[in-house]
Amino acid sequence: MENTKNPHDLYFKTTMSKMPNAQSFVANYLPENVACLLDIQNLQIEKDTFVAPELSEYFSDMIYRVPLRGGGDSYVYILVEHKSYQEHWVALQLLEYMLHCWQKTRQDYLEQKKQKQPDAPKIEFHLPLIIPIVLYHGAGQWQHSDNLAHLFDCDPALHRFIPDFSYVLCDLIAKSEQEICGIATLQIMLRVLKFIRTPMFQAKLVLILTTLADQIPPGEIKDTIISMIYYILNTTKINTGQLSTIINDNFAKGGEIMITTADLLRQEGEIKGKIEGKIEGKIEGKIEGKIEGKIEGKIEGEIKAIETALEIRFGTRGLHCMERIHALNDLNKLDRILQLAKKITTIEAFENEVKACL
């Protein structure tokens, strides 16, 4: 499985964990004869249900529970696995995740049965169907079969012993722009993923902003654009100045949103510190590992946020101030400098304040 520290995975999970995007994706990218059987309006996100909580950040999958239109308690799971590269073993990875899901479902049933009163009606049990989808946007079209059979080399008479399932492939590289559909917030992610590695990306980003950004519901504008900005800055060679210009020239609220990237980077540093501290502490059995990981992540996030804010507001001149700031490990001083970088009106005033702070 891919690590969600990867910016591709982070962007994917940020977008697909929002209910309207999940519903739109399932409605538009499942085969029609399958989608028509599902009550997509009542889809539920089953985030982190089938993996240990401390490892959930390291899985790129999203899984949804969807009732069947026939009513009753029947439902299916839809497993979306995101791939930013060719993966020969994806069918095996999907099977592993599906087994986790079925085992968890069986355990829940056995617990429920154990607690059942003697005179209560018998609980019917069936494993839920799982529909796996692979969302791919790597280099070149997807090259692998959609089932497990291609991983085996045996006589056809033995094929009946191979687990038999197929996954739905959503290959963004093979799809034309006209085939990318859904609500605006979903389309923005899919189109950015499709073109992120191509020489035409900046031109396509302008087109995305001019044609889709105005269709984003008002309450979702900030989250949608911020997650896109963070992904682009961490995936391409476009710097904050270039990206700021593109967004300001093609999206009315760009400048207002761009500056909050500094806060996003700071928050990402804190999250990274918590994750690394938790894992290091668990592996080594040391509380110090948690604290050290958290503090280092916060310091890294603060410094990165200061650098971003200075580059956006003062350009190259602002970055000249970073040499001494990089040497700091005092969170209180870094937080004060970050507030100055976001609010102070001139670079000269900022330099004087930093000297006093140091």
Steps between C-alpha positions, in 0.01 A plus 500: 500500500613854436595723791267794556800722570518494120333827383303304235336291773441795730322695225296193404389423857427866580266524200342155513422521873240767422156347452391689182824405323468134603139485381583670171795267436300183566208622287720595203778240496328172581345315204140620451350152551675488841437860613125465436480230768646725770338762726786746448326786680532302824868411453708506819877545527652210694827678571769297678252221588712205392855601597658576837449870589872566544566376145199655327702800377716261298225350285387674183167315475158652552210266579130584487191312620205530261148358553340304218189647341311180582472622860543309822840463659681406179802709405831487314840648568675702233876498536691771309874442474704796374810437288742765375726233345474168314443215747531136391364369832194722539249212474680320785505820709127543445434138602700556822290804587178320411593214734557753782153636433329160500685386814395817684139451385506139624646604837227763544235237421643252752509770770141595425395134509674449837306789655164392353225406743392131482147585382612761244445431127781322320751737338553426131860541390649551155836648407457836327589529135803724436538692173866600455593802286854602400545872431821540300689807372861388458739504204332344195181299480437217748674182383364228730208260498199573722509163679727258689535244221791680330710457816494120459668275243313170491295270281145626427364192679634651824347847453196409710726510807592866441285756691279654234412871513553804281552865586363807325783703344471879484806589290520881488788486251290304249189715550440806283417829672140462383478168685598656833171590663334549839453801729750788476700414812552141380583606144765744624685220681470254211618752240792617715601135555474430126726785388733552800799330331450644152675802339157657441406500870512878556277561197259231618498649852392835354220320314396313816482825698313696234244230421444317831599720796184712478289184532642408842234542773591809712560303819749268327715753310769535765554128564492412129752764389727463805534122453572557129766765581674275751501210252641708215775658712610158623482321164621745234782752455251787500596735784262694720551823305406339167205317650379815674504686167309222321234486771467880539469551122244224449305467825342799672569381854850366431706753695281470806545122500866479399634659818329235713733242344745605773254383763445176306873425492525570871210267574650229275825521697312448827309201360822348368660541842209326672508207257877454516502538877223243541665241274851552638372476857311180422792330326762596757273509803621847591282797588792723399452385143149643492604833650804539278305414186223745587735788582719444193191489281370826650836676453523380140142612432555845657819565298337384176196719565720806568694441177177467299347816648818703436532381141137579424514848656855620429644269233874427492574776752283320752691173456828675588377518860471121532865410573487594869140379537596148382736471798222564754344218703296716740131452416390818679743715300408325175130557565561871564705527178225324304239750622735784399552346155124487444409848626795743482482753216865537384800269478715759679267501798498120499882482500520740795238305698679171432831644622328608822333160536829313453 
